Amino acid sequence: MANNEIKQDLDELERKIDKLKHEYEKFFLGIINIEPIQLKNEVVKLIRKYATKNINNVMLNFKYKNLTSRFLIYQEYWNRNLRLIEEGKNPKEIKRYLPQSIYTKKEEPQQKENLDIKKLYEAYKELLLKKGKSLPSEEAFIKKIEDLKNKVKSKYGDSAETDFKFEETETGLKIKTIVKKRS
């Protein structure tokens, strides 16, 4: 066989594998109702055509093996999805069967920190109201907490975490800073 003919067949094989991949995606999404078996059979026929023949050109031989591997991987994936459909599970909703942590958006540290400060302010506000004391604004409280955190960081470095608790005094409430080393 001539290298030109082999090259043309491999290019056609590559196009058909890509088209088959898209057809299966449409099938699994429900856009088309029929599995693309005819196209799959054409791909298998092209793969089998060169399975027993020796391709002397190294580049063409590599491409053939690469395309064959790609097809086999896709075929495994498609068969798995078909099995899921037969079991009554929708492959589009496969994320239901995976750990939820993969799909939940992780809260950014800054947002978490802001929530913690707001919770701290709410607790502070509640204690002050019970004591009948005047309330600082939320902005002033947040600035005070940020100043305390910055003092801790300047003294102990970035590896220190801060936590806060309230201590009752004769004059009101005092914010106590608790310093923890990050592990």
N, C-alpha and C positions, 0 to 999 in steps of 0.2 A: 504494500500500500504506500502511496505517496504521502509525503509529509503534508502537502497542501490539503489533501482529502481528510487526513486525520485532524489537522488544525481546524478545518471547517466544521467537522463533526463535533469537536470539543467546544468550539464557540457556540454551536447550536445547543449542545448539552448544557452549557452554562446558562444560556438564555432560558432554556426550558426549566431548569432547576429554579431559577429566580422567579419565573412565571408561576411554577407549581407552588413555590413558597407563598406567593401572594394569593393564589387561589385558595390554598388551605387556610390562610388567615381570614379571607372572606367567608369561607365555609364555617370556621369556628366562631366568627362574629355573627353568623346568621344572615349575612348579606346574600349568599347563594345557598340553595338548599341541597345541592347534590355534591358529593365528594368528587374531586377532580381525578377520578380513576383513570380515564383515558389518557390524560396528560402524564400521569404517573407511569402508566405502562409504556409510553413513548420514551420516557427517561430511562426506565429499566432496560428497554430494548437497546438504546444507545450505549448504556454502560456494559451490557452483556456483549455487544458487538466487539469491544476491545478487551474483554476480560481474559480471553485465551490467546489473544494476539500479543506479540512482543513489539512494543513501540521503541524503536531504536533511538529516536531523538530524546535526549535527556529532558529538555524543557517540556516537550509534549507529554512525555511519560509522567513527569511531576504534576503537570496540570491535570492529567487524567486521574491520577491517584488522589489529588486534592479535591477534585469535583466529586469523585466517588465517595470520599470520606464525608464531604459536606452533605451529600444526599443521604447517606446512611444516618448521619446525626439528625437531620431534619425528619427522616422517616421514623426514627425512634421517638422523637418529640410528637409527631402526628399520631403515632400509634398510642402513645400514652394519653393524649387528649381524647382520642376515639374511645379508649377504654373508660375514661372518666365520663364521657357522654353516655356510654352504655350502662354505667353504674348510676346514672341519674344526676351526676354532678356536672355543673357547667364549668368548662375550663376557663371561661372569662372571669369567673368568680373564684378562681383557684386561691386567691389571697386569703379566703376564709380558712384554708387549711394550713396556712403558714403562720409562724409566730406573729402576733400583732405588732410587736416592736419594730418590725421592718417597715410597716406602713404608717405608723403614727409619726406625725411630725414632732421632732424633738424640740422642746421648748428652749429657746435661746437663753443663755445664762443671764443676760441683762434683763429679759422679761421676768425670769424667775426671781431675780434679785429685787426688781421693782414690786412684784407681788408680795415678797417677804416683808419689804419695808412698809407696804400698805397694811398688811396684817399686823405688823408691829405697832403701827400708828393707831389702828383700831383698838388694840388691846390697851395702849397707853391712854387713848381717849376714854375708854370705858373706866379705867382705874381713876382717872382724874375726875370724871363725872361723879363717881361714887364718893370721892372725897370732897366734892363741891368746889374744886379748884378751876381756875380759868384754863382754857385750852389754847395751845399754840396752833398756828395754821399748819396745814399739812405740809406746805412748802418749807416752812421753818423747821419742822420736825425732820423732814427728809434731808435738809441741809445739815442739820445737827448730826444725824446718823452718818452721812457721807463724810463729814469732818472727822468723826470718831474712827471710821474705817480707814481714812487716809493716814491718821496718826498711827494706827496699828501697823499699816503697811510700811510706813516710813521707819518705824522702830524695828519690826520683825521681818520685813521683806514680803514678797508676793506669796510666799509659801504659807502665810498665816491666814486663817479664816477667822472671821469675827462672828460672834453671836451676841445677843443683847438680852438683858433681863432688867426688870424694874425692882427697885428697892425703895421701900417706904421710909421716909425720914419725917422729922417733926415739921419741916417746912413744906413737904409735898412728896413728889416722886423723884427718884434719881435713876438715871439710866446707867446701868453697869455694863461694861464691855467685857465679854469673855473671849479670850484668844485661844484658838486651837491650831495646831500644826496640821497641815494637809499631809495625808499619807500617800 
